[in-house]
Amino acid sequence: MLTYSTHLKKLILPEYGRNIQRMVDHCLTIEDRAERTRCAATIVKTMELLFPVQGNADAYRRKLWDHLAIMSDFSLAVDLPFERVNKSALNDRPHSLQYEQGPLEYRHYGLLLQRTIATAAQMEEGEERDALVLLLANHMKKLMLAVNPDGVDDAKIFKDLRVLSQGAIVLDPEKVSLHEFIVAPTQTGKKKKKK
């Protein structure tokens, strides 16, 4: 009768396969500690043959020994060449990140652009500020074109820039003109036939 893998015990680390798991299970049944240690070292060498060393060899071998401990459910009592990995260390979760939640009036511009506009509004008048404002306005136009591919009026960008900077940045549409962006056509997926 056939034995299907769906009826067998679930693999702890499936990337190593069922045969390596069987080797680990057999290693757990060996009573002599020296023999069990030699068997564990052979299993690690076999794992290394399946997945050759890339990068730092010592760190990689430590990782393989840690995987062996995980596959044995931390019950394999052998003389390890490295410090034993702690089971509780695997269950540790990183602290959740606290994201700054704030109102976004113009979501299509994004929070980072709005922060940069606030920084530009606080800068002193001069060439550097004017160059930054022009870059911001052109970037805003590009972002607006992603939302509205039919076209964007420069006056709309200048109005949004004035609102986002709370009146600190005012551009005159007659004196300043923004780049004309053209939406690149998307590929249809069809390739040209060679003749």
One Martini backbone bead per residue (centre of mass of N, CA, C, O) as a GRO file, in nm:
protein
  195
    1MET     BB    1   0.098   0.036   0.020
    2LEU     BB    2   0.063   0.363  -0.004
    3THR     BB    3   0.248   0.653   0.108
    4TYR     BB    4   0.147   0.957   0.194
    5SER     BB    5   0.258   1.271   0.285
    6THR     BB    6  -0.020   1.360   0.414
    7HIS     BB    7  -0.002   1.115   0.642
    8LEU     BB    8   0.237   1.236   0.757
    9LYS     BB    9   0.445   1.398   0.928
   10LYS     BB   10   0.520   1.708   0.984
   11LEU     BB   11   0.748   1.924   0.877
   12ILE     BB   12   0.958   2.151   1.016
   13LEU     BB   13   1.185   2.153   0.768
   14PRO     BB   14   1.107   2.116   0.437
   15GLU     BB   15   1.382   2.186   0.281
   16TYR     BB   16   1.521   1.900   0.366
   17GLY     BB   17   1.326   1.681   0.407
   18ARG     BB   18   1.240   1.355   0.496
   19ASN     BB   19   1.521   1.218   0.519
   20ILE     BB   20   1.645   1.407   0.727
   21GLN     BB   21   1.425   1.361   0.939
   22ARG     BB   22   1.486   1.060   0.970
   23MET     BB   23   1.775   1.097   1.070
   24VAL     BB   24   1.698   1.251   1.324
   25ASP     BB   25   1.515   1.035   1.444
   26HIS     BB   26   1.742   0.823   1.461
   27CYS     BB   27   1.937   0.988   1.642
   28LEU     BB   28   1.741   0.985   1.892
   29THR     BB   29   1.774   0.657   1.935
   30ILE     BB   30   2.055   0.687   2.023
   31GLU     BB   31   2.237   0.612   2.319
   32ASP     BB   32   2.514   0.694   2.239
   33ARG     BB   33   2.668   0.996   2.250
   34ALA     BB   34   2.902   0.966   2.046
   35GLU     BB   35   2.732   0.843   1.819
   36ARG     BB   36   2.524   1.078   1.807
   37THR     BB   37   2.731   1.297   1.733
   38ARG     BB   38   2.827   1.165   1.470
   39CYS     BB   39   2.549   1.162   1.337
   40ALA     BB   40   2.499   1.471   1.346
   41ALA     BB   41   2.746   1.547   1.173
   42THR     BB   42   2.647   1.392   0.922
   43ILE     BB   43   2.387   1.551   0.883
   44VAL     BB   44   2.522   1.828   0.842
   45LYS     BB   45   2.682   1.741   0.590
   46THR     BB   46   2.430   1.674   0.423
   47MET     BB   47   2.306   1.957   0.436
   48GLU     BB   48   2.555   2.088   0.295
   49LEU     BB   49   2.515   1.938   0.026
   50LEU     BB   50   2.234   2.056  -0.040
   51PHE     BB   51   2.354   2.338   0.096
   52PRO     BB   52   2.586   2.526   0.016
   53VAL     BB   53   2.822   2.739   0.090
   54GLN     BB   54   2.754   3.093   0.169
   55GLY     BB   55   3.003   3.260   0.278
   56ASN     BB   56   3.011   3.217   0.602
   57ALA     BB   57   3.095   2.913   0.730
   58ASP     BB   58   3.049   2.927   1.038
   59ALA     BB   59   2.763   3.048   1.031
   60TYR     BB   60   2.643   2.820   0.859
   61ARG     BB   61   2.700   2.583   1.053
   62ARG     BB   62   2.539   2.695   1.284
   63LYS     BB   63   2.272   2.694   1.135
   64LEU     BB   64   2.262   2.385   1.095
   65TRP     BB   65   2.264   2.313   1.397
   66ASP     BB   66   2.005   2.467   1.457
   67HIS     BB   67   1.827   2.301   1.264
   68LEU     BB   68   1.872   2.035   1.408
   69ALA     BB   69   1.743   2.122   1.674
   70ILE     BB   70   1.467   2.186   1.554
   71MET     BB   71   1.410   1.901   1.427
   72SER     BB   72   1.439   1.774   1.738
   73ASP     BB   73   1.299   1.963   1.944
   74PHE     BB   74   1.549   2.006   2.146
   75SER     BB   75   1.633   1.673   2.217
   76LEU     BB   76   1.932   1.674   2.129
   77ALA     BB   77   2.206   1.501   2.285
   78VAL     BB   78   2.497   1.679   2.212
   79ASP     BB   79   2.812   1.773   2.100
   80LEU     BB   80   2.861   2.098   2.038
   81PRO     BB   81   3.042   2.342   1.848
   82PHE     BB   82   2.813   2.517   1.961
   83GLU     BB   83   2.590   2.706   2.084
   84ARG     BB   84   2.289   2.665   2.203
   85VAL     BB   85   1.983   2.704   2.105
   86ASN     BB   86   1.703   2.880   2.199
   87LYS     BB   87   1.369   2.832   2.198
   88SER     BB   88   1.276   3.123   2.288
   89ALA     BB   89   1.422   3.280   2.052
   90LEU     BB   90   1.210   3.189   1.826
   91ASN     BB   91   0.949   3.343   1.970
   92ASP     BB   92   1.048   3.609   1.924
   93ARG     BB   93   0.928   3.938   1.888
   94PRO     BB   94   0.913   4.221   1.758
   95HIS     BB   95   0.854   4.528   1.791
   96SER     BB   96   0.624   4.741   1.723
   97LEU     BB   97   0.559   4.985   1.506
   98GLN     BB   98   0.528   5.335   1.514
   99TYR     BB   99   0.306   5.511   1.338
  100GLU     BB  100   0.249   5.804   1.185
  101GLN     BB  101  -0.055   5.958   1.234
  102GLY     BB  102  -0.206   6.155   0.977
  103PRO     BB  103  -0.333   6.389   0.795
  104LEU     BB  104  -0.434   6.354   0.446
  105GLU     BB  105  -0.526   6.561   0.201
  106TYR     BB  106  -0.303   6.452  -0.020
  107ARG     BB  107  -0.244   6.132  -0.100
  108HIS     BB  108  -0.091   6.146  -0.384
  109TYR     BB  109   0.172   6.281  -0.249
  110GLY     BB  110   0.232   6.224   0.035
  111LEU     BB  111   0.405   6.254   0.332
  112LEU     BB  112   0.696   6.324   0.242
  113LEU     BB  113   0.626   6.565   0.063
  114GLN     BB  114   0.484   6.731   0.286
  115ARG     BB  115   0.738   6.754   0.463
  116THR     BB  116   0.916   6.895   0.252
  117ILE     BB  117   0.739   7.144   0.224
  118ALA     BB  118   0.766   7.234   0.521
  119THR     BB  119   1.073   7.274   0.502
  120ALA     BB  120   1.072   7.480   0.267
  121ALA     BB  121   0.897   7.695   0.421
  122GLN     BB  122   1.140   7.740   0.648
  123MET     BB  123   1.317   7.856   0.457
  124GLU     BB  124   1.517   8.067   0.321
  125GLU     BB  125   1.552   8.290   0.103
  126GLY     BB  126   1.658   8.158  -0.222
  127GLU     BB  127   1.807   7.943  -0.435
  128GLU     BB  128   1.766   7.680  -0.280
  129ARG     BB  129   1.462   7.711  -0.236
  130ASP     BB  130   1.379   7.748  -0.533
  131ALA     BB  131   1.485   7.471  -0.629
  132LEU     BB  132   1.312   7.299  -0.439
  133VAL     BB  133   1.035   7.402  -0.526
  134LEU     BB  134   1.060   7.315  -0.823
  135LEU     BB  135   1.097   7.015  -0.766
  136LEU     BB  136   0.831   6.976  -0.614
  137ALA     BB  137   0.640   7.068  -0.838
  138ASN     BB  138   0.726   6.855  -1.047
  139HIS     BB  139   0.659   6.611  -0.868
  140MET     BB  140   0.361   6.676  -0.830
  141LYS     BB  141   0.290   6.652  -1.129
  142LYS     BB  142   0.370   6.357  -1.160
  143LEU     BB  143   0.173   6.247  -0.942
  144MET     BB  144  -0.085   6.364  -1.075
  145LEU     BB  145  -0.056   6.199  -1.344
  146ALA     BB  146  -0.111   5.923  -1.209
  147VAL     BB  147  -0.414   6.006  -1.144
  148ASN     BB  148  -0.420   6.219  -1.410
  149PRO     BB  149  -0.360   6.145  -1.746
  150ASP     BB  150  -0.500   6.392  -1.904
  151GLY     BB  151  -0.397   6.625  -1.710
  152VAL     BB  152  -0.212   6.918  -1.582
  153ASP     BB  153  -0.232   7.208  -1.413
  154ASP     BB  154  -0.017   7.435  -1.283
  155ALA     BB  155  -0.217   7.590  -1.099
  156LYS     BB  156  -0.291   7.344  -0.923
  157ILE     BB  157  -0.009   7.299  -0.807
  158PHE     BB  158   0.026   7.582  -0.681
  159LYS     BB  159  -0.216   7.560  -0.494
  160ASP     BB  160  -0.126   7.306  -0.336
  161LEU     BB  161   0.143   7.429  -0.238
  162ARG     BB  162   0.015   7.660  -0.076
  163VAL     BB  163  -0.156   7.482   0.114
  164LEU     BB  164   0.077   7.292   0.226
  165SER     BB  165   0.247   7.567   0.321
  166GLN     BB  166   0.051   7.785   0.439
  167GLY     BB  167   0.147   8.031   0.229
  168ALA     BB  168   0.473   8.027   0.194
  169ILE     BB  169   0.423   7.917  -0.106
  170VAL     BB  170   0.445   8.125  -0.402
  171LEU     BB  171   0.341   8.080  -0.737
  172ASP     BB  172   0.371   8.204  -1.064
  173PRO     BB  173   0.238   8.106  -1.370
  174GLU     BB  174   0.388   8.333  -1.546
  175LYS     BB  175   0.696   8.271  -1.433
  176VAL     BB  176   0.628   7.960  -1.393
  177SER     BB  177   0.733   7.648  -1.542
  178LEU     BB  178   0.665   7.328  -1.603
  179HIS     BB  179   0.702   7.028  -1.690
  180GLU     BB  180   0.646   6.806  -1.959
  181PHE     BB  181   0.467   6.517  -1.924
  182ILE     BB  182   0.483   6.184  -2.053
  183VAL     BB  183   0.307   5.911  -2.098
  184ALA     BB  184   0.403   5.601  -2.114
  185PRO     BB  185   0.363   5.338  -2.292
  186THR     BB  186   0.236   5.032  -2.271
  187GLN     BB  187   0.283   4.715  -2.302
  188THR     BB  188   0.115   4.442  -2.465
  189GLY     BB  189   0.308   4.162  -2.490
  190LYS     BB  190   0.383   4.177  -2.778
  191LYS     BB  191   0.587   4.041  -3.015
  192LYS     BB  192   0.797   4.067  -3.260
  193LYS     BB  193   0.850   3.930  -3.555
  194LYS     BB  194   1.078   3.752  -3.715
  195LYS     BB  195   1.220   3.744  -4.055
   0.00000   0.00000   0.00000
